[in-house]
Amino acid sequence: MDQNQQLKLTQMKNFVQKLGSSTENYGDLTLVRFLIARSMDPNKAAKMFVSWQKWRASFVPLGFVPDSQVIDQLEAKKIYLQGLSKDGYPVLIIKASKHYPAKDQPQFKKFVVHVLDKVIASGIKGKEVGNEKMIGVIDLNQLSYKNVDARGLITGFQFLQAYYPERLAKLYILNMPWFFVSIWKMVSRFLEKATLEKVVIVSNEEEKNRFIREVGEDILPEEFGGQAKVVVLQDIIMPPLED
């Protein structure tokens, strides 16, 4: 960390104190994620951090969302957690054809948190460093209109941007059907520029080969050109992500 970053970090910590909160239990790398997400503006980063603290305390009072609270979403077996990519990032795969718009929006939001927390926790080796990232893959193969959930997609991105800053390394979208192009254009309006730059729409053989190389054949399922079997999210048992 250079002198300028250290200065911004010190300023952010002071702003957090002025807002009536504390950074005492958080490492510098955790705080730097919030700084990066707010273009290294210490005041804005402090506000984002305090907002995140309040949100975690109210929305995730146990510190994690247990399976029992999102059982309806888990039963669809639409989320897979495949292990670590070549760069050491946990790889999350979403099979969109197994998803249907949620009737219970509060439960769906808890499910988003359950998934993101578990994926990030799976990338932690020993003790959390604070800047762990993840790779997401959304597979739109066999998607039909009844599976389309623009609201759910927007919710996922908004949670990532507001409460999981700088946790996304890259997001690949595979097998996008023609009718989804206009939906994606609408959804992408809700994405911050930094998030949008991490999204890769895989649309030809060359891009597919690059996707396989970047993620790793050994953990990608066979249907995506890899050598692994799919691993359903709830089959992975691990300690919850610590705040």
Phi, psi and omega per residue, in radians:
M1 nan 2.179 -3.104
D2 -1.382 3.071 -3.075
Q3 -1.081 -0.690 -3.121
N4 -1.123 -0.768 3.105
Q5 -1.099 -0.715 3.137
Q6 -1.092 -0.698 3.110
L7 -1.121 -0.794 3.129
K8 -1.072 -0.680 -3.136
L9 -1.132 -0.763 3.105
T10 -1.084 -0.755 3.119
Q11 -1.097 -0.729 3.117
M12 -1.052 -0.789 -3.141
K13 -1.055 -0.684 3.116
N14 -1.153 -0.716 3.116
F15 -1.123 -0.685 3.114
V16 -1.063 -0.736 3.103
Q17 -1.087 -0.725 3.129
K18 -1.122 -0.470 3.113
L19 -1.469 0.084 3.065
G20 1.470 0.317 3.139
S21 -2.146 -2.974 -3.074
S22 -2.527 2.612 3.062
T23 -1.874 0.183 -2.984
E24 -0.948 -0.684 -3.055
N25 -1.613 0.218 -3.066
Y26 -2.152 2.411 3.116
G27 -1.334 2.842 -3.106
D28 -1.054 -0.645 -3.100
L29 -1.157 -0.551 3.037
T30 -1.128 -0.812 -3.112
L31 -1.154 -0.632 -3.133
V32 -1.097 -0.550 3.079
R33 -1.008 -0.709 -3.141
F34 -1.233 -0.625 3.079
L35 -1.101 -0.828 3.140
I36 -1.060 -0.727 -3.131
A37 -1.130 -0.375 3.131
R38 -2.032 0.639 3.016
S39 0.903 0.663 3.092
M40 1.090 0.465 3.052
D41 -1.592 1.892 -3.046
P42 -1.045 -0.657 -3.124
N43 -1.172 -0.844 3.135
K44 -1.149 -0.667 3.128
A45 -1.133 -0.694 3.118
A46 -1.108 -0.760 3.122
K47 -1.098 -0.715 3.116
M48 -1.130 -0.742 -3.132
F49 -1.107 -0.806 -3.132
V50 -1.146 -0.692 3.090
S51 -1.072 -0.718 3.107
W52 -1.118 -0.748 3.114
Q53 -1.016 -0.820 -3.129
K54 -1.127 -0.686 3.134
W55 -1.128 -0.806 3.134
R56 -1.053 -0.720 -3.105
A57 -1.125 -0.649 -3.078
S58 -1.556 -0.678 -3.036
F59 -1.537 -0.522 -3.114
V60 -2.203 1.122 -3.027
P61 -1.076 -0.474 3.127
L62 -1.418 -0.201 -3.051
G63 1.614 -0.199 3.081
F64 -2.759 2.846 3.084
V65 -1.834 1.933 -3.097
P66 -1.225 2.741 3.113
D67 -0.893 -0.677 -3.038
S68 -1.061 -0.400 -3.121
Q69 -1.510 -0.203 -3.082
V70 -2.314 0.529 -3.006
I71 -1.053 -0.636 -3.136
D72 -1.090 -0.710 3.134
Q73 -1.242 -0.657 -3.121
L74 -1.173 -0.570 -3.075
E75 -1.070 -0.424 -3.130
A76 -1.234 -0.302 -3.134
K77 0.870 0.922 -3.081
K78 -1.853 -0.107 -3.101
I79 -2.039 2.293 3.138
Y80 -2.160 2.509 3.125
L81 -2.145 1.874 -2.847
Q82 -1.701 0.033 -3.067
G83 1.835 -2.828 -3.027
L84 -1.779 2.433 3.089
S85 -1.232 3.130 3.111
K86 -1.014 -0.568 -3.125
D87 -1.584 0.092 3.078
G88 1.517 0.312 3.122
Y89 -1.704 2.351 3.045
P90 -1.094 2.487 -3.068
V91 -1.947 2.066 3.129
L92 -1.790 2.274 3.083
I93 -2.084 2.293 3.106
I94 -1.995 2.095 3.065
K95 -1.597 1.727 -3.027
A96 -1.133 -0.439 -3.125
S97 -1.237 -0.213 3.103
K98 -1.750 0.057 -3.108
H99 -1.800 2.508 3.030
Y100 -2.307 2.504 -3.124
P101 -0.895 2.332 -3.067
A102 -1.296 2.394 3.025
K103 -1.442 -0.492 -3.134
D104 -1.823 1.606 -3.083
Q105 -1.132 -0.727 3.086
P106 -1.006 -0.702 3.115
Q107 -1.177 -0.671 3.134
F108 -1.088 -0.704 3.114
K109 -1.118 -0.669 3.075
K110 -1.127 -0.624 3.120
F111 -1.124 -0.720 3.098
V112 -1.021 -0.786 3.131
V113 -1.151 -0.760 3.113
H114 -0.966 -0.820 -3.113
V115 -1.151 -0.908 -3.078
L116 -1.084 -0.755 3.114
D117 -1.047 -0.780 -3.072
K118 -1.204 -0.701 3.134
V119 -1.107 -0.823 -3.137
I120 -1.108 -0.750 3.131
A121 -1.047 -0.554 -3.115
S122 -1.240 -0.263 3.115
G123 -1.656 0.007 -3.104
I124 -1.561 2.176 3.125
K125 -1.807 1.806 -3.090
G126 1.418 -1.854 -3.104
K127 -1.804 2.445 -3.131
E128 -1.060 2.325 3.092
V129 -1.495 -0.783 3.089
G130 2.145 -0.292 -3.132
N131 -2.052 0.364 3.136
E132 -1.062 2.461 3.137
K133 -2.099 3.043 -3.140
M134 -2.431 2.791 3.016
I135 -1.976 2.306 3.091
G136 -1.920 2.521 3.066
V137 -2.294 2.116 3.058
I138 -1.892 2.014 -3.142
D139 -1.708 2.043 -3.116
L140 -1.739 0.254 3.129
N141 -1.068 2.359 -3.141
Q142 1.096 0.379 3.086
L143 -1.177 2.387 3.036
S144 -2.126 2.992 -3.094
Y145 -1.037 -0.571 -3.097
K146 -1.225 -0.307 3.108
N147 -1.545 -0.282 -3.045
V148 -1.165 2.236 -3.101
D149 -2.460 1.352 -3.137
A150 -1.048 -0.701 -3.140
R151 -1.062 -0.758 3.134
G152 -1.122 -0.714 3.107
L153 -1.090 -0.797 -3.141
I154 -1.083 -0.745 3.099
T155 -1.012 -0.796 3.134
G156 -1.041 -0.803 3.128
F157 -1.167 -0.698 3.141
Q158 -1.129 -0.676 3.083
F159 -1.136 -0.765 3.109
L160 -0.997 -0.808 -3.048
Q161 -1.271 -0.667 -3.067
A162 -1.512 -0.621 -2.974
Y163 -2.081 -0.155 3.117
Y164 -2.308 0.947 -3.072
P165 -1.060 2.386 3.086
E166 1.016 0.499 3.051
R167 -1.638 -0.385 -3.100
L168 -1.556 2.092 3.062
A169 -1.455 -0.836 -3.141
K170 -2.821 2.620 3.067
L171 -2.230 2.125 3.103
Y172 -1.776 2.353 3.041
I173 -1.978 2.106 -3.072
L174 -1.918 2.603 2.974
N175 0.999 0.792 -3.129
M176 -1.260 2.076 3.109
P177 -1.312 2.810 -3.053
W178 -1.024 -0.652 -3.051
F179 -1.282 -0.233 -3.113
F180 -1.525 -0.221 -3.086
V181 -1.035 -0.803 -3.135
S182 -1.199 -0.571 3.102
I183 -1.167 -0.742 3.134
W184 -1.119 -0.683 3.107
K185 -1.031 -0.695 3.121
M186 -1.201 -0.800 -3.135
V187 -1.084 -0.713 -3.054
S188 -1.129 -0.316 3.079
R189 -1.147 -0.368 -3.133
F190 -1.569 -0.016 -3.101
L191 -1.643 2.388 3.021
E192 -1.211 2.709 -3.090
K193 -0.958 -0.750 -3.114
A194 -1.103 -0.608 3.110
T195 -1.252 -0.796 -3.108
L196 -1.039 -0.605 -3.135
E197 -1.200 -0.282 3.139
K198 -1.632 -0.071 -3.112
V199 -1.590 2.231 3.105
V200 -2.091 2.056 3.072
I201 -1.606 1.942 -3.091
V202 -1.448 1.960 -2.992
S203 -2.214 -0.028 3.092
N204 -2.581 3.058 -3.040
E205 -1.121 -0.673 -3.138
E206 -1.114 -0.759 3.116
E207 -1.167 -0.625 3.110
K208 -1.124 -0.753 3.128
N209 -1.117 -0.666 3.113
R210 -1.162 -0.711 3.092
F211 -1.021 -0.795 -3.136
I212 -1.109 -0.737 -3.135
R213 -1.143 -0.756 -3.066
E214 -1.216 -0.646 -3.117
V215 -1.473 -0.832 3.121
G216 2.074 2.162 -3.111
E217 -1.076 -0.569 -3.016
D218 -1.185 -0.364 3.141
I219 -1.969 -0.252 3.120
L220 -1.331 2.455 3.082
P221 -1.087 2.732 -3.106
E222 -0.996 -0.630 -3.095
E223 -1.166 -0.274 3.104
F224 -1.820 0.213 3.127
G225 1.632 0.149 -3.138
G226 -1.733 -2.840 -3.070
Q227 -2.176 0.082 -3.041
A228 -1.766 2.859 2.982
K229 -1.609 2.698 3.130
V230 -1.253 2.503 3.138
V231 -2.090 1.954 -3.105
V232 -1.183 2.437 -3.054
L233 -0.862 -0.815 -3.040
Q234 -1.272 -0.140 3.075
D235 -1.428 -0.194 3.114
I236 -1.607 2.096 3.126
I237 -1.890 2.219 3.134
M238 -2.770 2.841 3.079
P239 -1.117 2.596 3.113
P240 -1.157 2.730 3.088
L241 -1.136 2.283 3.127
E242 -1.551 2.495 3.077
D243 -1.301 nan nan
